[in-house]
Amino acid sequence: MNDRPLIGPDEHKPWPEITEADKKAVAAVLDRGVLAGPNAPEIRALEEEYAAYTGARHCLATNAGTSSLHAALAAAGVEPGGEVIVPAYTFVASAFAAIHQGAEPVFCDVDPRTFTIDTTQVEALITERTQAIMAVHAHGQPADMAELKAIGARHGVPIVEDNSQAHGIRYRDEMTGSLSETSGASVNHSKNLPAGEGGLFTTDDEESYHIARRLVLYGEDVPADAPRPYWSHGVGWNYRGQEMVCALARSQLRRLDEHNTRSQENAARLTEGLKGLTGVETPFVHPDRGCSYWKYQLLLHPEELGFDGDPRDLRDRIMRALQAEGVEVSIWQPQPVPAQVAFRRRTQVWRPDTEAEAVRPWVPGAFPVASRICATGLSLGTMWRPLYVQEPELMDRYVQAVEKVFANLDVVLSQPFEPYPRVV
Ligand SMILES: Cc1ncc(COP(=O)(O)O)c(C=O)c1O
């Protein structure tokens, strides 16, 4: 195993890709000298361009994906005391958005093939307090929107997309960000529309747009063509979008389709190369939707590999061996979201001394599908070196590296290894 790594340190392209056009776009903001304001030119232009791109009628730029999701829930009618059904496999921010609105996230397990919310389990979680269902497009694959909408319609509950990982992807013939009543999305540095830190709220509904705009702007209406009245209609936050971020996002938006296509081609090449390898499941994408492959997630099958220890040991050993071959490989979400202490407290406190008494127990293996993905999932590509910009030939080397590690599994399993941090 320990000969020269298959892939050298300079063979990956970094992410985000920053071009001369991106630099000019940001420099133009500084030259103009308008750095902020809800009606500032880059913010308004991005809002128009992203709305047109997704097919939604309205867009609102915010300072983060998390704030756009908070706005999306509020605009969809979620109120303090309500419940929001959220998949157990996502990033914490999907669930925090509900808490920021004073509501409670109610977790649902995910589909074993698409890793998006398991629509067969949603209905059993609906109560009279349920005010929204959050459809997270996990790894860049849209959730089963038709089924979710049918459930929502039966119970009078709106669907809210978390489109942070799936900019520019279609579900049937519609684009993410326009698939539900309201939507929020991140444009942070790791996303397929990367602009540093920022968020994009979208909706078709005029009133939802106004609610979201007030929520992100101190509760105010701030007209572009009249003096600011300084009049708050309700509690608001300073969640405003930022001018330089929006300039960069506009420039990146022009290359979003190109990056998605490259990612899809690279993913197809990996899947073709890895098919038939025992013990590894490649990503499944439902035929009626696309995928950005924000994560190209492999699932390991310890039983097929004759491994009967903690599956995380197998995953971490394989990850370390792939890293030693120069592969960019990562773990995203080592435990389901509801396992985390933040969702097991009775009150939202952060002081360490209160931790013990404030925590409800976590039952290992709860949300079995999410738990399995968290324990056995490995992503090829990382936040800093994702598939969006890599050369297709590099994917062949990834395949060779995986094959090499699997061919030498006995050595990999007998060597000391550095486990990925574990809390539960
Ligand atoms: C699914 C999902 N939801 C929400 C967020 C939060 O976005 P942000 O970090 O821009 O607040 C992210 C990314 O960080 C995410 O991947």
The ligand as a MOL file (V3000), in Angstrom:
LIG
                    3D

  0  0  0     0  0            999 V3000
M  V30 BEGIN CTAB
M  V30 COUNTS 16 16 0 0 0
M  V30 BEGIN ATOM
M  V30 1 C -28.7650 21.9320 3.6040 0
M  V30 2 C -28.2310 23.2190 4.1610 0
M  V30 3 N -29.0770 24.0480 4.7870 0
M  V30 4 C -28.6620 25.2090 5.2960 0
M  V30 5 C -27.3460 25.6080 5.2000 0
M  V30 6 C -26.9520 26.8780 5.8770 0
M  V30 7 O -26.4710 27.8510 5.0010 0
M  V30 8 P -25.5140 29.0080 5.5390 0
M  V30 9 O -24.2540 28.3690 6.0000 0
M  V30 10 O -25.3040 29.8610 4.3210 0
M  V30 11 O -26.2390 29.7250 6.6150 0
M  V30 12 C -26.4280 24.7900 4.5420 0
M  V30 13 C -25.0210 25.1290 4.3760 0
M  V30 14 O -24.2780 25.5890 5.1800 0
M  V30 15 C -26.8790 23.5360 4.0250 0
M  V30 16 O -26.0460 22.7010 3.4090 0
M  V30 END ATOM
M  V30 BEGIN BOND
M  V30 1 1 1 2
M  V30 2 1 2 3
M  V30 3 2 2 15
M  V30 4 2 3 4
M  V30 5 1 4 5
M  V30 6 1 5 6
M  V30 7 2 5 12
M  V30 8 1 6 7
M  V30 9 1 7 8
M  V30 10 2 8 9
M  V30 11 1 8 10
M  V30 12 1 8 11
M  V30 13 1 12 13
M  V30 14 1 12 15
M  V30 15 2 13 14
M  V30 16 1 15 16
M  V30 END BOND
M  V30 END CTAB
M  END
